[in-house]
Amino acid sequence: MSSMLVLGGTSWLGGLVARHGLESGLSVTCLARGASGSVPVGATLVPADRSAPGAYGPVSDRSWDVVVDVSWQPGFVRSALAALAGRARAWVYVSSVSAYADGLAPGSDESAPLFPALAGDAAGPEDYGPAKVGCEEAVLSAFPSALVARAGLLAGHGDRSDRFGYWPARLSHEGPVLVPPREQPLQVLDADDLASWLVSAGLSGSSGTVNAVGPAMTVGDAIDACAAASGTHPLWHEASEEWLLVHGVNPWMGPDSLPLWLPADDHGGMAVSDAAARALGLTTRPLADTAAAALGWEREQGLDRPRRAGLGRAREAELLAQL
């Protein structure tokens, strides 16, 4: 039986990778602290703190058909490679389109300029892009035939970020809705599609650096799909970028934000070429299915719970009145 080691496996994407590995008939081991949750039934959890010396000892005494790493801490990635690269037939690293430098042009492929790599081992949230570049460089230096997948915006069941999920939850309520410019470009990839592909591509020995992103669409397409999944008929109130900024609305995520909206000079990160990943077999499900899965997750968690991203109902009502 082929074996897969997931460095993680108790959170969202890592857990999905482990589940798809099991469904593909693999023996799946997850090395993780276990603080984010449990591993899928059938997988083996090896509790370990990757910042501790000897963290990989329990999994470095055997060979692995594929190792999948999702970390954005360069120190974790380097230590994993030092301990395990010689024991793996294939290596898959999940990077991010955030590795691209500011000013990315729409339609860019994998040759576009990147941020300078973070030099150190530990990164804070403000270092996310450079940290991912540092991780990529470490992976390709130690394992030149690795597959590096620069993931874009992920959505679907299990998403804890509240970025995409804000919309199906919000649109479950009828009435006027504040929305950002609907024609803004957007790419959304169902996390299940990414996880399934990471497993199959890793097992097949795929290599190279590719943009693992969803098909080209607009913010309007995404929120329309969320409204359809919710079965509501909202009254859209579209605000311009300038108006939102003047009125203190934050882009993308975080408190007092309008998720999925990005200022115009950041649109390139939501419109990169997916041709290389498609050539390696990445396929995507209909957006309607992703919206429905995201809505199911939101209902499980509570539609009106406190959120990490989005506008509260009172704040939105205040903004709508001003608009």
C-alpha positions as CSV (number, residue, x, y, z in Angstrom):
1,M,0.0,0.0,0.0
2,S,1.3,3.4,-0.9
3,S,1.9,5.8,1.9
4,M,1.4,9.5,2.4
5,L,2.7,11.8,5.2
6,V,0.8,15.0,5.8
7,L,2.7,17.6,7.8
8,G,-0.5,18.9,9.4
9,G,-3.8,17.2,8.8
10,T,-5.9,18.4,11.6
11,S,-7.0,21.7,10.1
12,W,-8.9,22.5,7.0
13,L,-6.8,21.9,3.9
14,G,-4.4,19.4,5.6
15,G,-7.4,17.4,6.8
16,L,-8.9,17.4,3.4
17,V,-5.6,16.1,1.9
18,A,-5.5,13.4,4.5
19,R,-9.2,12.4,3.7
20,H,-8.6,12.3,0.0
21,G,-5.5,10.2,0.5
22,L,-7.5,7.7,2.5
23,E,-10.2,7.7,-0.2
24,S,-7.4,7.0,-2.8
25,G,-6.4,3.9,-0.8
26,L,-3.3,5.3,0.8
27,S,-1.9,4.7,4.2
28,V,-2.0,8.2,5.7
29,T,0.0,9.5,8.6
30,C,-0.4,13.1,9.9
31,L,2.3,14.8,11.9
32,A,0.8,17.6,13.9
33,R,0.3,19.0,17.3
34,G,-3.4,18.1,17.1
35,A,-4.4,21.5,18.5
36,S,-6.6,22.4,15.5
37,G,-8.8,19.2,15.6
38,S,-8.6,15.5,14.9
39,V,-7.3,13.7,11.8
40,P,-9.8,11.9,9.6
41,V,-11.0,8.5,10.7
42,G,-8.5,6.0,9.3
43,A,-5.4,8.3,9.4
44,T,-2.7,7.9,12.0
45,L,-1.8,11.0,14.1
46,V,1.8,11.4,15.2
47,P,1.6,14.2,17.8
48,A,4.6,16.5,17.3
49,D,5.6,20.2,17.7
50,R,7.5,21.1,14.6
51,S,9.4,23.8,16.5
52,A,10.9,21.1,18.9
53,P,14.2,19.3,18.2
54,G,13.6,15.8,17.0
55,A,10.0,16.5,15.9
56,Y,10.3,14.3,12.8
57,G,12.0,11.4,14.6
58,P,8.9,9.2,14.7
59,V,8.3,9.5,10.9
60,S,11.9,9.5,9.7
61,D,12.6,5.8,10.0
62,R,10.5,4.8,7.0
63,S,10.0,5.8,3.3
64,W,7.1,7.8,2.0
65,D,5.5,7.8,-1.4
66,V,4.5,11.4,-1.0
67,V,4.9,14.1,1.6
68,V,2.6,17.1,1.7
69,D,3.5,20.2,3.6
70,V,1.3,23.3,4.0
71,S,3.3,25.4,6.5
72,W,4.3,29.0,5.9
73,Q,7.1,29.0,8.5
74,P,10.4,28.7,6.7
75,G,12.0,27.1,9.7
76,F,9.4,24.3,9.8
77,V,9.8,23.7,6.0
78,R,13.6,23.5,6.2
79,S,13.6,21.2,9.2
80,A,11.1,18.9,7.5
81,L,13.2,18.7,4.4
82,A,16.4,18.0,6.3
83,A,14.8,15.1,8.1
84,L,12.6,13.6,5.4
85,A,13.6,14.6,1.9
86,G,15.8,11.6,1.6
87,R,12.9,9.3,2.7
88,A,10.3,10.7,0.2
89,R,9.6,9.6,-3.4
90,A,7.6,12.8,-4.1
91,W,7.2,16.1,-2.2
92,V,4.2,18.5,-2.5
93,Y,4.4,22.0,-1.0
94,V,1.4,24.3,-0.8
95,S,2.5,27.8,-1.4
96,S,0.3,30.9,-2.2
97,V,-0.3,33.5,-4.9
98,S,0.6,35.9,-2.1
99,A,4.2,35.0,-3.0
100,Y,4.0,37.3,-6.0
101,A,5.3,40.9,-5.6
102,D,3.0,43.9,-5.5
103,G,1.8,45.1,-8.9
104,L,1.1,41.7,-10.4
105,A,-0.5,42.1,-13.8
106,P,-3.8,40.2,-14.5
107,G,-3.1,37.1,-16.5
108,S,0.4,36.6,-15.1
109,D,1.8,33.1,-15.1
110,E,4.4,31.5,-12.8
111,S,7.3,33.5,-14.1
112,A,5.9,36.8,-12.6
113,P,8.2,38.5,-10.1
114,L,8.1,37.3,-6.5
115,F,8.7,39.0,-3.2
116,P,12.3,38.7,-1.9
117,A,12.4,35.5,0.2
118,L,12.3,36.0,4.0
119,A,15.7,35.3,5.3
120,G,14.8,34.0,8.8
121,D,13.1,30.9,10.0
122,A,10.1,32.5,11.8
123,A,7.5,34.7,10.1
124,G,4.6,36.9,11.3
125,P,1.4,37.6,9.4
126,E,2.9,40.7,7.8
127,D,5.7,38.5,6.3
128,Y,3.3,35.9,4.7
129,G,4.3,36.5,1.1
130,P,8.0,36.6,1.6
131,A,7.8,33.7,4.0
132,K,6.1,31.6,1.3
133,V,8.9,32.5,-1.1
134,G,11.4,31.4,1.4
135,C,9.6,28.1,1.8
136,E,9.4,27.6,-1.9
137,E,13.2,28.2,-2.3
138,A,13.9,25.7,0.5
139,V,11.7,23.0,-1.0
140,L,13.2,23.3,-4.5
141,S,16.7,23.5,-3.2
142,A,16.3,20.2,-1.2
143,F,13.9,18.5,-3.6
144,P,14.2,19.8,-7.1
145,S,11.4,17.6,-8.5
146,A,8.9,18.8,-5.9
147,L,5.4,20.1,-6.9
148,V,4.9,23.6,-5.6
149,A,1.3,24.7,-5.7
150,R,0.6,28.4,-5.4
151,A,-2.9,28.3,-4.1
152,G,-5.3,31.2,-4.5
153,L,-8.6,31.9,-2.6
154,L,-10.0,28.6,-1.2
155,A,-13.7,28.1,-0.3
156,G,-16.1,25.4,0.6
157,H,-17.1,23.3,3.6
158,G,-14.8,23.8,6.6
159,D,-13.5,27.3,5.8
160,R,-12.7,29.1,9.0
161,S,-11.5,32.3,7.5
162,D,-15.0,33.8,7.0
163,R,-13.9,35.4,3.7
164,F,-16.0,33.5,1.2
165,G,-18.4,32.2,3.9
166,Y,-19.5,35.7,4.9
167,W,-21.5,35.9,1.7
168,P,-23.7,32.8,1.8
169,A,-24.4,33.5,5.5
170,R,-25.2,37.2,4.9
171,L,-27.3,36.4,1.9
172,S,-29.4,34.0,3.9
173,H,-31.2,37.1,5.1
174,E,-33.5,39.0,2.7
175,G,-33.3,42.7,2.2
176,P,-30.7,45.3,1.0
177,V,-27.1,44.2,0.9
178,L,-23.9,46.3,0.6
179,V,-21.6,44.8,-2.1
180,P,-18.3,45.9,-3.5
181,P,-17.7,46.6,-7.2
182,R,-19.2,43.5,-8.9
183,E,-16.9,43.5,-11.9
184,Q,-13.8,43.0,-9.8
185,P,-11.9,39.9,-11.0
186,L,-11.9,36.9,-8.7
187,Q,-10.7,33.3,-8.6
188,V,-12.2,30.8,-6.2
189,L,-11.1,27.2,-5.8
190,D,-13.0,24.6,-3.8
191,A,-10.6,23.3,-1.2
192,D,-11.8,19.8,-1.9
193,D,-10.7,20.2,-5.5
194,L,-7.3,21.4,-4.4
195,A,-6.9,18.6,-1.9
196,S,-7.9,15.9,-4.3
197,W,-5.5,17.2,-6.9
198,L,-2.6,17.5,-4.5
199,V,-2.9,13.8,-3.7
200,S,-3.3,12.6,-7.3
201,A,-0.6,14.9,-8.6
202,G,1.8,13.9,-5.9
203,L,1.3,10.3,-6.5
204,S,1.8,10.7,-10.2
205,G,5.1,12.4,-9.7
206,S,4.0,15.8,-11.0
207,S,6.6,18.5,-10.5
208,G,7.1,22.2,-11.1
209,T,5.6,25.4,-9.7
210,V,2.0,26.1,-10.7
211,N,-0.8,28.5,-9.8
212,A,-3.5,26.3,-8.1
213,V,-6.4,28.7,-8.6
214,G,-10.0,28.6,-9.7
215,P,-11.4,29.7,-13.0
216,A,-11.7,33.4,-13.9
217,M,-14.9,35.1,-12.6
218,T,-16.0,38.2,-10.9
219,V,-17.1,39.1,-7.4
220,G,-20.6,39.5,-8.8
221,D,-20.5,35.9,-10.0
222,A,-19.5,34.7,-6.6
223,I,-22.1,36.6,-4.6
224,D,-24.8,35.7,-7.1
225,A,-24.0,32.0,-6.6
226,C,-24.2,32.5,-2.8
227,A,-27.6,34.2,-3.1
228,A,-28.8,31.3,-5.3
229,A,-27.6,28.8,-2.8
230,S,-29.3,30.7,0.0
231,G,-32.6,30.9,-2.0
232,T,-32.9,34.6,-1.5
233,H,-33.4,37.6,-3.8
234,P,-31.3,40.4,-2.3
235,L,-31.5,44.1,-3.3
236,W,-27.9,44.9,-4.2
237,H,-26.4,48.2,-3.2
238,E,-23.0,48.5,-5.0
239,A,-20.4,50.8,-3.6
240,S,-17.3,52.0,-5.4
241,E,-13.9,51.4,-4.1
242,E,-13.4,55.1,-3.3
243,W,-16.6,55.2,-1.3
244,L,-15.8,52.1,0.7
245,L,-12.3,53.4,1.6
246,V,-13.6,56.9,2.6
247,H,-16.2,55.2,4.9
248,G,-13.7,53.0,6.7
249,V,-14.5,49.7,5.2
250,N,-11.6,47.3,5.1
251,P,-10.9,45.1,2.0
252,W,-10.6,41.3,1.9
253,M,-10.9,40.2,5.5
254,G,-10.6,41.2,9.1
255,P,-12.9,43.3,11.3
256,D,-15.2,45.8,9.6
257,S,-14.4,44.4,6.2
258,L,-16.2,43.6,3.0
259,P,-14.8,40.1,2.1
260,L,-13.6,39.3,-1.5
261,W,-13.2,43.0,-2.3
262,L,-9.6,44.1,-3.2
263,P,-8.4,47.6,-4.2
264,A,-7.8,47.9,-7.9
265,D,-4.1,47.8,-7.6
266,D,-4.3,44.3,-6.1
267,H,-6.6,42.7,-8.7
268,G,-3.7,40.9,-10.4
269,G,-3.6,38.3,-7.5
270,M,-7.1,37.3,-8.3
271,A,-6.5,36.9,-12.1
272,V,-3.5,34.7,-12.6
273,S,-3.1,32.0,-15.2
274,D,-4.3,28.5,-14.2
275,A,-3.0,26.9,-17.4
276,A,-0.1,25.1,-15.9
277,A,-2.1,23.4,-13.1
278,R,-4.8,22.5,-15.5
279,A,-2.2,20.8,-17.7
280,L,-1.3,18.7,-14.6
281,G,-4.9,17.6,-14.1
282,L,-6.4,20.2,-11.8
283,T,-10.2,20.2,-12.3
284,T,-12.8,22.3,-10.6
285,R,-16.5,21.8,-9.7
286,P,-19.2,24.3,-10.5
287,L,-19.2,27.5,-8.4
288,A,-22.8,26.7,-7.3
289,D,-21.6,23.5,-5.6
290,T,-18.9,25.4,-3.7
291,A,-21.4,28.0,-2.6
292,A,-23.8,25.4,-1.4
293,A,-21.0,23.6,0.5
294,A,-19.9,26.9,2.1
295,L,-23.5,27.6,3.1
296,G,-23.8,24.2,4.7
297,W,-20.7,24.9,6.8
298,E,-22.0,28.3,7.8
299,R,-25.3,26.9,9.0
300,E,-23.5,24.3,11.0
301,Q,-21.4,27.0,12.7
302,G,-24.2,29.5,13.1
303,L,-25.2,32.1,10.5
304,D,-25.1,35.0,13.0
305,R,-22.1,34.0,15.0
306,P,-19.2,36.5,15.7
307,R,-16.9,36.5,12.6
308,R,-13.3,37.0,11.8
309,A,-14.2,38.9,8.6
310,G,-17.2,40.9,7.4
311,L,-19.6,43.6,8.4
312,G,-21.9,43.3,11.4
313,R,-25.6,43.8,10.6
314,A,-25.7,47.2,12.5
315,R,-22.6,48.5,10.7
316,E,-23.9,47.4,7.3
317,A,-27.2,49.1,8.0
318,E,-25.4,52.3,8.9
319,L,-23.3,52.2,5.7
320,L,-26.4,51.5,3.6
321,A,-28.1,54.5,5.0
322,Q,-25.1,56.7,4.1
323,L,-24.9,55.2,0.7
